[in-house]
């Protein structure tokens, strides 16, 4: 009886101890996150006290409403927990060859300009809210292309939760839950993609599902300060190739174009690299390779963590107006930007993650905003060889 009594008394304490031990790693991550954020705040105060006149400015902001279609140039945009608001929340996919699926397997695979350069000829608008007294408010994305009538996709939260068909789509090594946005959008895209190849007749257009789709940044490259400050967890990402924000430099593009001229090649526009944020005013080309944290718009502005270089593939060799593919810029980048684990791994621009604010869901950035480099360090490239798909 005594033993049973002690069991009853000690059991709650044992459970509490076990739970506490299980929570220790998470508590440590939360502590380390806030410690690093605090260190960055001190650096921000120091730089502002020195009245340093930053020459680096944002010269361009680009949103890609549909992954691998044409971007939209904007004067300002919100940064939220997934990156730029409305960026790459929709994509194109195709059924996988295997039709007997394990619950943990992908039913579909993502499709981009790597497989179909003609996608560069399709324009997707930024979502616009449309009100009606007879129906629920809609949020419309329009797809358009030369010689094709426009098609509208309703991406309002209510509609995305109620579209009937859902898939599990593979994006590189990730598998994400998405919703099919309908036959009209699919037929529109199929007609254009089939000009490249007949095998695209079964492609579908899909979207993130609010509150359902869960995809996370690669933890191997995640700085401590970029973790969720409340849970210590890994921040989420949309339907991008891997990271939420891509930062590019005009000075680096200028150096690439100089190298192209030396080789007797034509210069290329920034659109080839499909960045989200373009900067101007660096003292030298590819200076961004060594950045670790930057702040936009002064001491109270958002902080971006520069996590790794962006590997370039044949998609950057696709003209973003015509869909015509060539050998550049990858051929020339191989001569001076082969920096990864293989000689085929060439890099241009840097992937970045927003340091989540504590008190708000999103923050505004604008063309012309100043950019302050807070910390620097050794460049980071891919741990594994770059995959082609």
C-alpha positions as CSV (number, residue, x, y, z in Angstrom):
1,X,0.0,0.0,0.0
2,X,2.9,2.3,0.8
3,X,4.5,1.7,-2.5
4,X,1.2,2.4,-4.4
5,X,0.8,5.6,-2.4
6,X,4.2,6.8,-3.4
7,X,3.6,6.0,-7.0
8,X,0.5,8.1,-6.9
9,X,2.4,11.0,-5.3
10,X,5.5,10.8,-7.5
11,X,3.9,10.2,-10.8
12,X,2.9,13.8,-11.5
13,X,6.4,15.0,-10.5
14,X,7.9,12.4,-12.9
15,X,5.7,13.5,-15.7
16,X,6.6,17.1,-15.1
17,X,10.4,16.3,-15.1
18,X,10.1,14.3,-18.3
19,X,8.1,17.1,-19.9
20,X,10.7,19.7,-18.7
21,X,13.6,17.7,-20.1
22,X,11.8,17.3,-23.5
23,X,11.3,21.1,-23.6
24,X,14.9,21.9,-22.8
25,X,16.1,21.9,-26.5
26,X,13.2,24.2,-27.5
27,X,13.9,26.6,-24.6
28,X,17.6,26.6,-25.5
29,X,16.7,27.5,-29.2
30,X,14.4,30.3,-28.0
31,X,17.1,31.7,-25.7
32,X,19.7,31.5,-28.4
33,X,17.4,33.2,-30.9
34,X,16.7,36.1,-28.6
35,X,20.4,36.4,-27.6
36,X,21.4,36.7,-31.3
37,X,18.6,39.2,-32.0
38,X,19.8,41.3,-29.0
39,X,23.3,41.3,-30.4
40,X,22.0,42.5,-33.8
41,X,20.0,45.3,-32.0
42,X,23.2,46.5,-30.4
43,X,25.0,46.6,-33.7
44,X,22.0,48.6,-35.2
45,X,22.2,51.2,-32.4
46,X,26.0,51.5,-32.9
47,X,25.7,52.0,-36.7
48,X,23.0,54.6,-36.3
49,X,25.0,56.4,-33.6
50,X,27.9,56.7,-36.0
51,X,25.6,58.4,-38.5
52,X,27.0,56.3,-41.3
53,X,25.6,57.3,-44.6
54,X,24.7,54.0,-46.3
55,X,25.0,54.2,-50.1
56,X,23.2,50.9,-50.7
57,X,19.6,51.3,-51.7
58,X,16.8,49.1,-52.9
59,X,16.5,49.7,-56.7
60,X,13.9,47.1,-57.5
61,X,11.2,44.9,-55.8
62,X,9.7,42.0,-57.7
63,X,6.8,39.7,-56.8
64,X,6.2,36.4,-58.6
65,X,2.5,35.6,-58.0
66,X,2.9,32.2,-59.8
67,X,6.2,30.3,-59.5
68,X,8.2,30.4,-62.8
69,X,5.9,32.9,-64.6
70,X,6.8,36.5,-65.2
71,X,7.4,38.7,-62.1
72,X,5.6,41.9,-61.3
73,X,7.7,45.0,-60.6
74,X,6.4,47.0,-57.6
75,X,7.3,50.2,-55.8
76,X,6.7,48.7,-52.4
77,X,5.7,45.4,-50.8
78,X,5.1,43.8,-47.5
79,X,7.4,41.2,-46.0
80,X,5.5,38.5,-44.0
81,X,6.4,35.2,-42.5
82,X,6.6,33.5,-46.0
83,X,8.7,36.3,-47.6
84,X,7.3,38.9,-49.9
85,X,3.5,39.0,-49.6
86,X,1.8,37.2,-52.6
87,X,5.1,35.8,-53.8
88,X,5.0,32.3,-55.2
89,X,1.8,31.2,-53.5
90,X,0.7,29.4,-56.8
91,X,2.6,27.0,-59.0
92,X,2.3,24.5,-61.8
93,X,2.6,20.8,-61.3
94,X,2.2,17.5,-63.2
95,X,1.1,14.0,-62.0
96,X,4.0,11.7,-61.2
97,X,4.3,8.6,-63.4
98,X,3.5,6.2,-60.5
99,X,-0.2,6.0,-60.0
100,X,-0.2,3.8,-56.8
101,X,0.7,6.1,-54.0
102,X,1.8,5.7,-50.5
103,X,0.3,8.3,-48.2
104,X,3.7,9.8,-47.7
105,X,4.6,10.0,-51.4
106,X,3.9,12.9,-53.8
107,X,1.1,12.6,-56.3
108,X,2.5,15.4,-58.4
109,X,5.8,17.1,-59.2
110,X,6.4,20.8,-59.6
111,X,7.1,22.2,-63.1
112,X,9.1,25.3,-63.9
113,X,10.9,27.0,-66.8
114,X,13.6,24.4,-66.4
115,X,11.3,21.9,-68.1
116,X,9.2,24.4,-70.1
117,X,10.8,27.8,-71.2
118,X,7.4,28.9,-72.6
119,X,6.3,29.7,-69.1
120,X,8.3,32.9,-69.3
121,X,5.7,34.2,-71.8
122,X,2.9,34.1,-69.2
123,X,2.1,37.1,-67.0
124,X,0.5,36.7,-63.6
125,X,-1.0,39.7,-61.9
126,X,-0.7,40.5,-58.2
127,X,-3.9,39.4,-56.4
128,X,-6.6,42.1,-56.3
129,X,-9.6,42.0,-54.1
130,X,-13.0,42.3,-55.9
131,X,-16.2,43.0,-53.9
132,X,-19.7,42.0,-54.9
133,X,-23.0,42.6,-53.1
134,X,-24.2,39.2,-54.4
135,X,-21.3,37.0,-53.4
136,X,-18.3,36.7,-51.1
137,X,-15.3,39.0,-51.6
138,X,-12.9,37.5,-54.1
139,X,-9.2,37.8,-54.5
140,X,-8.3,37.5,-58.2
141,X,-5.0,36.7,-59.9
142,X,-5.1,37.1,-63.7
143,X,-3.1,35.0,-66.1
144,X,-2.4,36.5,-69.6
145,X,-0.2,35.8,-72.5
146,X,0.3,37.2,-76.0
147,X,-2.6,36.1,-78.3
148,X,-4.5,34.5,-75.4
149,X,-7.6,35.7,-73.5
150,X,-7.1,36.4,-69.8
151,X,-8.0,33.9,-67.2
152,X,-8.9,34.7,-63.6
153,X,-8.1,32.6,-60.5
154,X,-9.9,33.2,-57.2
155,X,-7.3,32.9,-54.5
156,X,-9.4,34.3,-51.6
157,X,-9.0,32.3,-48.4
158,X,-12.6,31.0,-48.6
159,X,-12.1,29.7,-52.1
160,X,-8.8,28.1,-51.4
161,X,-10.3,26.2,-48.5
162,X,-13.2,25.0,-50.5
163,X,-11.8,24.0,-53.9
164,X,-12.5,20.2,-53.9
165,X,-9.3,18.7,-55.4
166,X,-6.1,18.5,-53.4
167,X,-2.7,17.0,-54.2
168,X,0.6,16.3,-52.5
169,X,3.3,17.9,-54.7
170,X,7.0,17.3,-54.6
171,X,9.2,20.5,-54.7
172,X,12.8,19.2,-54.7
173,X,13.0,17.1,-51.5
174,X,9.9,18.6,-49.9
175,X,6.3,17.3,-50.2
176,X,3.6,19.9,-49.7
177,X,-0.2,19.9,-49.6
178,X,-1.8,22.1,-52.2
179,X,-5.2,22.7,-53.8
180,X,-6.1,22.7,-57.5
181,X,-7.6,26.0,-58.6
182,X,-9.6,24.7,-61.5
183,X,-9.8,23.5,-65.1
184,X,-9.9,27.0,-66.6
185,X,-6.5,28.0,-65.3
186,X,-5.0,24.5,-66.2
187,X,-6.4,24.7,-69.7
188,X,-4.9,28.2,-70.2
189,X,-1.4,27.1,-69.1
190,X,-1.6,23.7,-70.9
191,X,-2.2,25.5,-74.3
192,X,0.9,27.6,-73.9
193,X,3.1,24.9,-72.5
194,X,2.3,22.4,-75.3
195,X,4.0,24.8,-77.7
196,X,7.2,23.5,-76.1
197,X,6.2,19.9,-75.7
198,X,3.1,17.7,-75.9
199,X,3.8,16.0,-72.6
200,X,2.5,19.0,-70.7
201,X,-1.2,18.3,-71.5
202,X,-1.9,17.1,-68.0
203,X,-0.4,20.0,-66.0
204,X,-2.4,21.6,-63.2
205,X,-2.3,25.0,-61.5
206,X,-2.3,24.7,-57.7
207,X,-2.0,27.0,-54.6
208,X,-1.0,27.0,-51.0
209,X,-3.8,26.1,-48.7
210,X,-4.2,28.7,-45.8
211,X,-3.5,27.1,-42.5
212,X,-2.9,23.6,-44.1
213,X,0.2,23.8,-46.3
214,X,3.3,23.5,-44.1
215,X,6.8,23.8,-45.6
216,X,9.9,25.0,-43.8
217,X,13.3,26.5,-44.6
218,X,16.3,24.2,-44.7
219,X,17.5,24.1,-41.1
220,X,21.1,23.4,-42.1
221,X,21.4,27.1,-43.3
222,X,19.3,28.7,-40.6
223,X,20.9,31.4,-38.3
224,X,19.8,31.3,-34.7
225,X,18.3,34.8,-34.9
226,X,16.0,33.7,-37.8
227,X,14.1,31.1,-35.8
228,X,10.6,31.8,-34.6
229,X,11.1,34.0,-31.6
230,X,8.1,32.5,-29.8
231,X,8.5,28.8,-30.4
232,X,12.2,28.5,-31.5
233,X,11.0,26.7,-34.5
234,X,12.1,26.8,-38.2
235,X,10.2,29.5,-40.2
236,X,7.9,28.5,-43.0
237,X,8.4,29.1,-46.7
238,X,6.0,29.3,-49.7
239,X,6.4,27.5,-53.0
240,X,9.9,29.0,-53.8
241,X,12.8,26.7,-54.6
242,X,13.9,26.7,-51.0
243,X,14.2,30.1,-49.3
244,X,11.7,33.0,-49.1
245,X,13.6,35.9,-50.5
246,X,16.3,36.3,-53.2
247,X,18.5,39.4,-53.0
248,X,20.6,40.5,-56.1
249,X,23.0,43.3,-56.7
250,X,23.3,45.7,-59.7
251,X,27.0,45.8,-59.2
252,X,27.3,42.1,-59.5
253,X,25.2,42.0,-62.7
254,X,27.5,44.7,-64.1
255,X,30.5,42.6,-63.5
256,X,28.8,39.6,-65.1
257,X,28.0,41.7,-68.1
258,X,31.6,42.9,-68.3
259,X,32.7,39.3,-68.4
260,X,30.1,38.6,-71.2
261,X,31.5,41.5,-73.2
262,X,35.0,40.3,-72.9
263,X,33.9,37.0,-74.3
264,X,32.0,38.7,-77.2
265,X,28.6,37.9,-75.7
266,X,25.5,40.1,-75.3
267,X,24.8,41.6,-71.9
268,X,21.8,40.4,-69.9
269,X,19.1,42.0,-67.8
270,X,18.5,41.3,-64.1
271,X,15.2,39.5,-65.0
272,X,17.3,36.4,-65.9
273,X,17.9,35.8,-62.2
274,X,14.3,36.4,-61.0
275,X,15.2,38.2,-57.7
276,X,12.8,39.6,-55.1
277,X,14.9,42.5,-54.0
278,X,17.6,44.3,-56.1
279,X,20.2,46.5,-54.5
280,X,22.4,49.3,-55.9
281,X,25.4,51.2,-54.4
282,X,27.8,48.5,-53.2
283,X,31.5,49.3,-53.3
284,X,32.3,46.2,-55.3
285,X,30.7,43.3,-57.2
286,X,29.6,40.2,-55.3
287,X,30.1,42.0,-52.0
288,X,26.8,40.4,-50.9
289,X,28.6,37.0,-50.8
290,X,30.0,37.9,-47.3
291,X,26.9,39.5,-45.8
292,X,25.2,37.8,-42.9
293,X,22.6,40.3,-41.8
294,X,21.3,43.4,-43.4
295,X,18.6,46.0,-42.3
296,X,16.3,47.8,-44.6
297,X,15.1,51.4,-43.9
298,X,16.9,52.4,-40.8
299,X,17.2,51.2,-37.1
300,X,13.5,50.1,-36.9
301,X,13.4,48.4,-40.3
302,X,13.2,44.7,-41.0
303,X,16.3,42.6,-40.8
304,X,17.2,40.0,-43.4
305,X,19.5,37.1,-42.8
306,X,21.6,36.2,-45.8
307,X,21.9,32.4,-45.6
308,X,23.5,31.0,-48.8
309,X,24.3,31.7,-52.4
310,X,21.8,30.9,-55.1
311,X,22.9,28.2,-57.6
312,X,22.0,29.0,-61.2
313,X,20.7,26.5,-63.7
314,X,19.3,26.6,-67.3
315,X,16.3,28.7,-66.1
316,X,18.6,31.7,-66.0
317,X,19.5,30.9,-69.6
318,X,15.9,31.6,-70.6
319,X,14.9,35.0,-72.0
320,X,12.1,36.2,-69.7
321,X,10.2,37.9,-72.5
322,X,10.3,35.3,-75.3
323,X,11.1,32.0,-73.6
324,X,14.0,31.4,-75.9
325,X,16.9,29.5,-74.2
326,X,20.6,30.0,-74.8
327,X,23.9,29.0,-73.0
328,X,24.3,32.2,-71.1
329,X,24.8,33.3,-68.4
330,X,25.7,29.8,-67.0
331,X,28.5,29.3,-69.5
332,X,30.3,32.5,-68.4
333,X,29.5,32.1,-64.7
334,X,31.3,28.8,-64.9
335,X,34.5,30.8,-65.6
336,X,34.5,32.8,-62.4
337,X,31.5,31.8,-60.2
338,X,32.0,28.1,-59.9
339,X,32.1,28.1,-56.1
340,X,30.2,25.0,-55.0
341,X,31.1,21.4,-54.3
342,X,31.3,20.7,-58.0
343,X,32.7,22.7,-60.9
344,X,29.1,22.9,-62.3
345,X,27.8,24.8,-59.3
346,X,27.7,28.4,-60.3
347,X,26.2,31.2,-58.1
348,X,24.5,34.6,-58.6
349,X,22.5,36.4,-55.9
350,X,21.9,35.4,-52.3
351,X,19.0,33.7,-50.5
352,X,17.6,35.4,-47.5
353,X,15.2,34.9,-44.6
354,X,13.3,37.6,-42.7
355,X,13.9,38.0,-39.0
356,X,10.3,37.7,-37.8
357,X,9.1,40.8,-35.9
358,X,7.8,40.2,-32.4
359,X,4.8,42.5,-32.5
360,X,3.4,42.5,-36.1
361,X,2.7,40.1,-38.9
362,X,4.3,42.0,-41.8
363,X,6.4,45.0,-42.5
364,X,6.6,47.4,-45.5
365,X,9.7,47.9,-47.7
366,X,10.0,50.4,-50.7
367,X,12.2,51.1,-53.6
368,X,14.7,53.7,-52.4
369,X,15.0,52.4,-48.9
370,X,18.5,52.4,-47.5
371,X,20.2,49.1,-46.7
372,X,22.6,48.7,-43.8
373,X,25.0,45.8,-43.6
374,X,25.0,44.7,-40.0
375,X,27.3,41.6,-40.0
376,X,29.6,39.8,-42.4
377,X,31.4,36.5,-42.6
378,X,32.5,33.7,-44.9
379,X,30.4,33.0,-48.0
380,X,28.1,30.0,-47.8
381,X,27.4,27.8,-50.8
382,X,25.4,24.5,-51.1
383,X,26.4,21.7,-48.9
384,X,25.4,19.2,-51.6
385,X,26.0,19.4,-55.3
386,X,23.4,21.5,-57.1
387,X,20.5,19.4,-58.4
388,X,19.2,19.9,-61.9
389,X,15.5,19.2,-62.7
